[in-house]
Amino acid sequence: MENFFITIAFLVIGMALRRLPEFPSETGNVLSLFVIYISLPALVLLKIPELVLSRNLLIPAIMPWLMLLFSAAVILLLSRLLNWTREITGCLLLLIPLGNTSFLGIPMVKAFFGSQGIPYALIYDQLGSFLALATYGSFIIAFYGKGRNRPNVKSVMKKILTFPPFIALILAFIIRDLPFYSKTVSLLTILAATLVPLIMIAVGFQLRLQLDRNMATQISLGLIIKLIVAPLAALLLCKIIGLRGEAVHVSIFEAGMPPMVSAGALAIFAELSPALAAALVGLGIVLSFATLPILYNLL
């Protein structure tokens, strides 16, 4: 639990820095960009070669897509029953199936499972959440969004193929059998070590707790599905099938992450109920610090 409290401390530091005038409003974005271009690729190159290729890797690769189908189906059902608007439905379809499995997921996996759980979290994030954001997320924006710049196949493929952590993932699998020089390992280790503090400080800096009481029902139902129902469904499915092991536990744990920050930004850009999107992201992160320890103890 020590790592968990250290992770929370980084979040609080980020929230405190936002109050200092010396730190400009772009600080959170700059830290996030450093993580995307440097820290996360370094971690991928360092950890993916440690994976032993087996059927277990299919679990973190498939689980996010199963959770996407499950969550989207529940949202569509509730939308019909409760007669939600297209904007609210689109917002929930974008944020609830897509979890914060990178910016929050990797630090949380490291805090609860240690470094040995990180490779599975990276597979879950890059082959699951990231690809889902680029493909499924683009479809939701095109179908429900109001923005003028609608995504197309070319823009989606460009986003995937030029995303630094995804490039690092492909490279890591290609060179996984090649020996790394000790100095290269040392450099990657130092750069990868910046990931958790920078990510959590960036998240804390950008965290906004905006609660629109007129959307209390949508916020409550959305976060209940994301933080409780979806991971419990993943846990039940794995128990029924008889799946065990660290890859399974990390996958279930990642399924319980709050709504993705990037998905929230896209929802706001596409005018899909911006107030609801901001509330889901902000409150989701805060509440996840209570739900994730409980989920971990259920594994």
C-alpha positions in Angstrom: 0.0 0.0 0.0 3.0 2.3 0.4 3.3 2.7 -3.4 -0.5 3.5 -3.5 -0.1 6.4 -1.1 3.0 7.7 -2.9 1.0 7.7 -6.1 -1.8 9.7 -4.4 0.9 12.1 -3.1 2.0 12.8 -6.7 -1.6 13.6 -7.5 -1.9 16.0 -4.6 1.4 17.7 -5.6 0.0 18.3 -9.1 -3.2 19.8 -7.6 -1.0 22.1 -5.4 1.2 23.2 -8.3 -1.9 24.4 -10.2 -2.4 27.0 -7.5 1.0 28.5 -8.0 1.2 31.4 -10.5 4.7 30.3 -11.5 3.3 27.2 -13.3 1.4 28.2 -16.5 -1.9 26.6 -17.5 -0.1 24.5 -20.1 2.1 22.7 -17.5 -0.2 19.6 -17.4 -0.1 19.3 -21.2 3.6 19.7 -21.4 4.1 16.9 -18.7 1.7 14.7 -20.6 3.5 15.2 -23.9 6.8 14.3 -22.2 5.3 11.1 -20.9 3.8 10.2 -24.3 7.0 10.9 -26.3 9.7 9.8 -23.7 8.6 8.1 -20.5 6.0 5.6 -21.9 8.0 4.5 -24.9 11.0 3.9 -22.7 8.9 1.8 -20.3 7.5 -0.2 -23.3 11.0 -0.9 -24.7 12.2 -1.9 -21.2 9.3 -4.1 -20.1 7.8 -5.7 -23.2 10.9 -7.8 -24.0 10.5 -9.3 -20.5 7.2 -10.9 -21.5 7.1 -14.6 -22.1 5.0 -15.2 -25.2 2.1 -17.4 -24.2 -1.7 -17.6 -24.4 -1.8 -15.4 -21.3 -1.0 -12.3 -23.4 -4.3 -12.8 -25.2 -6.2 -11.9 -22.0 -5.0 -8.3 -21.6 -5.4 -7.9 -25.4 -8.9 -9.1 -25.6 -10.4 -8.0 -22.2 -10.6 -4.3 -23.1 -12.6 -5.1 -26.2 -15.0 -7.3 -24.2 -15.5 -4.5 -21.7 -16.1 -2.1 -24.5 -18.9 -4.2 -26.0 -20.4 -4.8 -22.5 -20.3 -1.2 -21.4 -21.6 0.2 -24.8 -24.5 -2.3 -24.7 -25.5 -1.2 -21.2 -25.3 2.5 -22.1 -27.4 2.0 -25.2 -30.0 0.1 -23.2 -30.1 2.8 -20.5 -30.3 5.5 -23.1 -33.4 3.9 -24.6 -35.0 3.3 -21.2 -34.3 6.7 -19.8 -34.7 8.6 -23.1 -31.3 10.3 -23.0 -30.4 12.9 -25.7 -27.9 12.1 -28.5 -25.3 14.3 -26.9 -25.5 12.5 -23.5 -25.7 9.1 -25.1 -22.6 9.9 -27.3 -20.7 11.3 -24.3 -21.4 8.1 -22.2 -20.6 5.8 -25.1 -17.3 7.5 -25.5 -16.2 7.8 -21.9 -17.6 4.7 -20.1 -16.2 1.9 -22.4 -12.8 3.6 -22.5 -10.8 3.5 -19.3 -7.8 5.6 -18.1 -5.6 2.5 -18.5 -2.4 4.5 -19.3 -2.2 7.7 -17.4 -3.8 6.2 -14.3 -3.8 2.5 -15.0 0.0 2.0 -15.2 0.8 3.9 -12.0 -2.0 2.0 -10.2 -0.8 -1.4 -11.6 2.7 -0.6 -10.4 1.4 0.4 -7.0 -0.6 -2.8 -6.4 1.1 -5.4 -8.5 4.7 -4.1 -8.7 6.8 -3.8 -11.8 6.1 -7.4 -13.0 2.5 -6.3 -13.7 3.4 -3.4 -16.0 3.9 -5.4 -19.2 0.4 -6.8 -19.0 -0.9 -3.2 -18.4 1.0 -2.0 -21.4 -0.6 -4.7 -23.6 -4.1 -3.9 -22.2 -3.5 -0.2 -22.9 -1.9 -0.2 -26.3 -3.7 -3.1 -28.0 -6.9 -2.4 -26.2 -7.7 1.1 -24.9 -5.5 3.1 -27.4 -6.7 1.2 -30.5 -10.3 1.4 -29.2 -10.0 5.2 -28.8 -8.6 5.5 -32.3 -11.2 3.3 -33.9 -14.3 3.0 -31.8 -13.8 6.5 -30.4 -13.6 8.0 -33.9 -16.8 6.2 -34.9 -18.7 7.6 -31.9 -17.5 11.1 -32.6 -18.4 10.8 -36.3 -21.9 9.4 -35.5 -22.8 11.6 -32.5 -20.5 14.6 -32.5 -21.1 18.1 -33.7 -17.5 19.1 -34.6 -16.7 20.0 -38.2 -13.5 18.0 -38.4 -14.9 14.4 -38.5 -12.4 11.6 -38.4 -11.8 9.3 -41.4 -10.0 6.1 -42.0 -6.8 7.9 -43.1 -6.7 10.1 -40.0 -7.4 7.2 -37.7 -4.6 5.1 -39.2 -2.2 8.0 -39.1 -3.0 8.5 -35.4 -2.3 4.8 -34.7 0.9 4.5 -36.7 2.4 7.8 -35.4 1.6 7.3 -31.7 5.1 7.0 -30.0 4.1 4.3 -27.4 2.5 2.2 -30.1 5.6 2.5 -32.3 7.7 1.5 -29.3 5.4 -1.5 -28.7 6.0 -2.8 -32.3 9.7 -2.1 -32.0 9.9 -3.9 -28.6 8.4 -7.1 -30.1 10.7 -6.9 -33.1 13.9 -6.6 -30.9 12.8 -8.6 -27.9 15.3 -11.3 -28.5 18.2 -8.9 -29.1 20.5 -8.1 -26.1 20.5 -4.6 -24.8 23.7 -2.8 -23.9 23.9 -2.1 -20.1 24.1 1.6 -20.8 21.0 1.4 -22.9 19.1 -0.4 -20.1 20.3 2.2 -17.6 19.1 5.0 -19.8 15.7 3.4 -20.4 15.3 2.6 -16.7 15.9 6.3 -15.8 13.5 7.6 -18.4 10.9 5.0 -17.5 11.1 6.0 -13.8 9.9 9.5 -14.7 6.5 8.0 -15.9 4.6 7.6 -12.6 5.5 11.0 -11.0 5.1 13.0 -14.2 1.8 11.3 -15.1 0.2 11.7 -11.7 1.4 15.3 -11.3 0.0 16.1 -14.8 -3.3 14.4 -13.9 -3.5 16.3 -10.6 -2.6 19.6 -12.3 -5.5 19.1 -14.9 -8.0 17.6 -12.4 -11.3 19.4 -12.3 -14.2 18.4 -10.1 -17.2 19.8 -11.9 -20.6 18.5 -10.8 -23.7 19.4 -12.7 -26.6 18.5 -10.5 -28.9 18.3 -13.5 -26.8 15.4 -14.7 -26.6 13.6 -11.4 -28.3 10.5 -12.8 -26.1 10.2 -15.8 -22.9 10.8 -13.8 -23.9 8.3 -11.1 -25.0 5.5 -13.5 -22.0 6.1 -15.8 -19.4 5.8 -12.9 -21.2 2.9 -11.4 -20.9 1.0 -14.7 -17.3 2.1 -15.2 -15.9 1.6 -11.7 -18.1 -1.2 -10.3 -20.2 -3.1 -12.8 -17.7 -3.6 -15.6 -14.8 -4.9 -13.5 -17.1 -7.2 -11.6 -18.4 -8.5 -14.9 -14.8 -9.1 -16.0 -14.1 -10.8 -12.7 -17.2 -13.0 -12.9 -16.4 -13.9 -16.5 -12.8 -15.0 -15.7 -14.0 -17.1 -12.7 -16.6 -18.8 -14.8 -14.1 -19.7 -17.5 -11.5 -20.6 -14.9 -8.9 -18.1 -15.9 -6.2 -17.4 -13.3 -2.8 -15.7 -13.0 -1.3 -12.3 -12.9 -2.3 -11.4 -16.5 -5.9 -12.1 -15.6 -5.7 -10.1 -12.4 -4.1 -7.1 -14.1 -6.7 -7.2 -16.9 -9.6 -7.2 -14.4 -7.9 -4.4 -12.5 -7.5 -2.3 -15.6 -11.1 -2.9 -16.4 -12.0 -0.9 -13.3 -10.1 2.3 -14.3 -12.1 5.5 -14.5 -13.0 7.2 -17.8 -10.1 8.1 -20.1 -8.9 11.7 -20.0 -8.3 11.7 -23.7 -11.8 10.5 -24.4 -13.2 13.3 -22.2 -11.2 15.8 -24.2 -12.6 14.4 -27.5 -16.1 14.5 -26.1 -15.7 18.2 -25.2 -14.2 18.9 -28.7 -17.1 17.2 -30.4 -19.6 19.0 -28.2 -20.9 15.8 -26.6 -22.2 17.2 -23.3 -18.9 18.9 -22.2 -20.1 19.3 -18.6 -21.0 15.6 -18.3 -17.6 14.6 -19.8 -15.6 16.8 -17.4 -17.6 15.5 -14.4 -17.1 11.9 -15.4 -13.3 12.3 -15.8 -12.7 14.3 -12.6 -15.0 12.5 -10.3 -14.1 9.1 -11.8 -10.4 9.7 -10.9 -11.2 10.7 -7.3 -13.6 7.8 -6.7 -11.3 5.3 -8.3 -8.9 5.7 -5.4 -11.6 4.1 -3.2 -12.9 1.5 -5.7 -9.5 0.2 -7.0 -8.2 -1.1 -3.6 -11.5 -2.9 -3.1 -11.3 -4.4 -6.5 -7.7 -5.5 -5.9 -8.8 -7.3 -2.7 -11.5 -9.2 -4.6 -9.0 -10.7 -7.1 
